[in-house]
Amino acid sequence: MTYILDANVGMALLVKNHPAGLGVRAWWEGCGESSVGVCWPVMHSMLTQLTSRDVLGDYVLNPARAGQVLSSFMQDPRIFEISEVPSETYRAWARLVPEKEATGIRWRNAWMAALANTLRMTLVTLDSSYQVMNVESLKLLR
C-alpha cells in the first residue's frame, strides 16, 4: 500500500514522547521502502511546528536545525517526495473545500484529501475530521 503522510503523523514520528507515538511507530515499522509520500504542504507544516514554541515549548528548534531534522526524515528509505501534482487535484480540491468555514487548516485538509484521491493513495493521519471529507482511502491512527 502507498500512503500520503499527514503532518500530524510526521510530527508523532519526530517528537519524542508524542502522545500518539506508539501507535504511529507501530504503523511506521510496517511500511516498506518508498511507500510513504510526503508533499510540500506537509513539509511546510512540519517545519512550522518544529520551529513553534507554542507547539514544542522549550524543545523548539531554530530554523536551521528544523531543516536538518526534516531533511534527515526525508532520507528515510520509506519516504518519497510527492513533487508533481496531477492537474485534476485542483478541481478535486475546490469540491472538497467546506462551504461554511474555510479556515487555514480546512483548506490544507481539503488539499490533502484531494491529493490523496487523485494520486489514489491512502491518507494516513491522526485527524478524525478527514472522516467527513470524502477521502477515498483513509487510515486513521490512534
C-alpha positions in Angstrom: 0.0 0.0 0.0 1.2 3.5 -0.8 0.4 6.3 1.8 0.4 10.1 1.8 1.6 11.3 5.2 -0.3 14.0 7.1 1.8 16.4 9.1 0.5 15.2 12.5 1.8 11.7 11.8 5.2 13.1 10.7 5.4 15.1 14.0 4.5 12.0 16.0 7.4 10.2 14.4 9.8 13.2 15.1 8.8 14.3 18.6 10.0 12.2 21.5 7.2 11.1 23.8 4.4 12.3 21.4 1.0 11.1 22.8 0.3 9.1 19.6 3.9 8.0 19.2 3.4 4.3 20.0 0.6 3.7 17.6 2.2 5.8 14.8 5.5 3.9 15.3 3.8 0.5 15.1 2.3 1.6 11.7 5.6 3.1 10.6 7.5 -0.1 11.3 5.2 -2.0 8.9 5.9 0.4 6.0 8.0 -0.7 3.1 10.6 1.1 1.0 9.2 4.1 -0.9 5.7 3.5 0.5 5.1 6.9 2.3 4.7 10.0 0.2 5.3 13.5 1.6 4.2 16.6 -0.2 5.3 20.2 0.2 2.3 21.4 2.4 3.2 18.7 4.9 6.9 19.6 4.9 5.9 23.2 5.4 3.6 22.3 8.3 6.2 20.2 10.0 8.8 22.9 9.7 6.3 25.4 11.1 5.6 23.2 14.1 9.2 22.3 14.7 10.0 26.0 15.0 7.0 26.9 17.1 7.4 27.5 20.8 3.6 27.1 21.1 3.9 23.5 19.8 7.3 22.4 21.2 7.8 24.7 24.2 11.4 24.5 25.4 12.2 22.0 22.8 11.6 24.4 19.9 14.2 24.2 17.1 15.8 27.0 15.3 15.1 27.1 11.5 18.5 25.6 10.6 18.1 22.7 12.9 14.4 22.1 11.9 15.6 22.0 8.3 18.2 19.4 9.2 15.7 17.3 11.1 13.2 17.3 8.2 16.0 16.6 5.7 17.1 13.6 7.7 13.5 12.4 7.9 13.1 12.7 4.2 16.1 10.5 3.7 14.4 7.5 5.3 14.0 4.8 2.7 10.3 4.5 3.4 9.8 8.1 2.3 9.4 9.5 -1.2 8.7 13.2 -2.1 5.5 14.0 -3.9 6.8 16.7 -6.2 4.3 16.6 -9.0 0.6 17.3 -8.6 -1.9 15.9 -11.2 -3.9 18.7 -12.8 -7.2 17.2 -11.6 -6.1 17.7 -8.0 -7.0 21.4 -8.2 -10.6 20.7 -9.4 -11.0 18.0 -6.7 -9.7 20.4 -4.1 -12.3 23.1 -5.0 -15.0 20.5 -4.5 -13.7 19.5 -1.1 -13.4 22.9 0.5 -16.1 23.3 3.1 -18.8 25.8 2.1 -19.3 27.3 5.5 -15.9 27.7 7.2 -12.7 27.5 5.2 -10.1 28.2 7.9 -6.4 27.6 7.2 -6.4 24.0 8.4 -9.6 23.2 6.4 -8.0 24.5 3.2 -4.9 22.3 3.8 -7.0 19.3 4.8 -9.1 19.6 1.6 -5.9 19.8 -0.3 -4.5 16.7 1.3 -7.8 14.8 0.7 -7.8 15.9 -3.0 -4.2 14.9 -3.5 -4.7 11.5 -1.9 -7.7 10.9 -4.0 -6.2 12.0 -7.3 -3.0 10.0 -6.6 -5.0 7.1 -5.4 -3.0 6.9 -2.2 -4.2 6.2 1.3 -4.1 9.3 3.5 -2.6 8.4 6.9 -3.5 10.8 9.7 -4.4 11.3 13.4 -7.1 13.8 12.5 -10.6 12.3 12.6 -12.1 15.3 10.7 -11.0 13.7 7.5 -13.7 11.1 8.0 -16.3 13.5 6.7 -14.2 14.8 3.8 -14.8 12.1 1.1 -11.3 10.7 1.3 -11.4 7.6 -0.8 -8.8 5.7 1.2 -8.1 6.8 4.8 -6.0 5.3 7.6 -6.8 6.9 10.9 -4.1 6.1 13.5 -4.7 6.5 17.2 
